[in-house]
Amino acid sequence: MIALLIMGFGIVALIQIPALVKKQWWRELICFTVLWSAGFILSIMISTGITLPSISMIINKTIVGIFGL
Amino acid sequence: MFLEQGKISNLQLSVLITGFVLGSSVIISPGQGAGHDAWIAVALGLMEGLLIAWIFTALARQFKYKTIIEINSLVYGKILGKCISVLFIWYLFHLGALVLDNYARFFKLEIYPNTPKTVLFLLLMLVCASTVGRGIEVLARCSVILVPFTILLIPVDTLLLIPHIDLNDLMPILDVPSEKLLWASQGAASFPFAETVAFLMVLAFVDKPEKGPAAVSRGLLIAGFFLIMAVARNAAVLGPMAVITNYPSYLMAQVIDIGDILTRFEVVVGITLITMGFIKISVLFYGTVLGLAQVFNLRSYQPIILPVGILMVILALTSAGNTFEMFEFANKGYPIYAVPFQIGIPLITLVVAKLRKLPQTGGDQV
């Protein structure tokens, strides 16, 4: 699973990064790299069985707690 | 350099809004909290939705050819404007992930029980990413082809179900306590009608912006009419089951049986459901990437489509542990959570813009 993820993310990076470097779109490259890295790290965490907190459930618990629903 | 070169007509905008509103509301029936009076809750929700649409279209009309991101920068200044824009983008991103989760969960439970949810997420996301990459015009044209099928399917379904309809299931009218009805109508307003606030990222590309508000209202009214029809029909066919079932429209289609020939109609419903989901997710996805590109002054949103799509899939994967939690959030937390984004940001921005007498050059160019 992890090998598949690395391959998938690698293909995306191989398609995008050379094109952005060639155009000298540095700002776009930084944005892409930050988002791509976040996606990659979180995907690896999920695939290794780490449970990520559910943002929707945190929001739900907070609202239910405040408004006493 | 403009991030989006495309233009859409007012008719395309109306159809896109109709598809967007029908979106996930054709699988998760709005107003369920009001029991057999759900159709009244949806009607009240439609009225509230029209009021909210009036607010955000007034803002879009005041700042012609500008998205909410550009409007925020003009009204609040660069730093505060961008902070508010990031909050709005978060809402679009989160809503996109929630809709994606609704659809993948529905397909996993009802149609593809043996397919991993991640595969369903990725397939749907790839189609949406491909469309978003081609711009708003392609998305609007897709909606013009796809939405009429769903609109046609609702009355056809209803006609085929006439033998199973029992109007007594809708009686007595206004039986639920008013507090419960109002809460259900707020739920119906926040999901799906007021979610059209996402079109603050699209209204800038309408070729005749002065007719934009009418197009938005038209789209909302058409979607509202068919949604009320669907919700009332579900209650009249399924009776008390309509309240406890997760996907009443789909379950109801399973009931159709015309002389043992016309059966398994739910597959047709399933196809139309996925097309509406595609439209809704694509609009939200488009708003997210365009918004991010505008906040960070990018020359194109193309490079960030895939990473944002992956992050949306991750958020969808972690959004709810099970279907019960998903409905819990949809019915309890979401109607309140959505208020600041659906009403707060557009209303406050409109008021501040009026107070500051913006835009200063008549609205066409600032």
Interface residues (C-beta under 8 A of the other chain):
Chain A: V12 Q16 A19 L20 W25 R27 E28 L29 C31 F32 L35 W36 A38 G39 L42 S43 I46 L52 P53 S54 I55 S56 M57 I59 N60 K61 T62 I63 V64 F67 L69
Chain B: H94 L98 L292 F296 N297 L298 R299 S300 P303 I304 L306 P307 V308 I310 L311 I314 L315 L317 T318 S319 A320 G321 E325 M326 E328 F329 K332 G333 Y334 I336 Y337
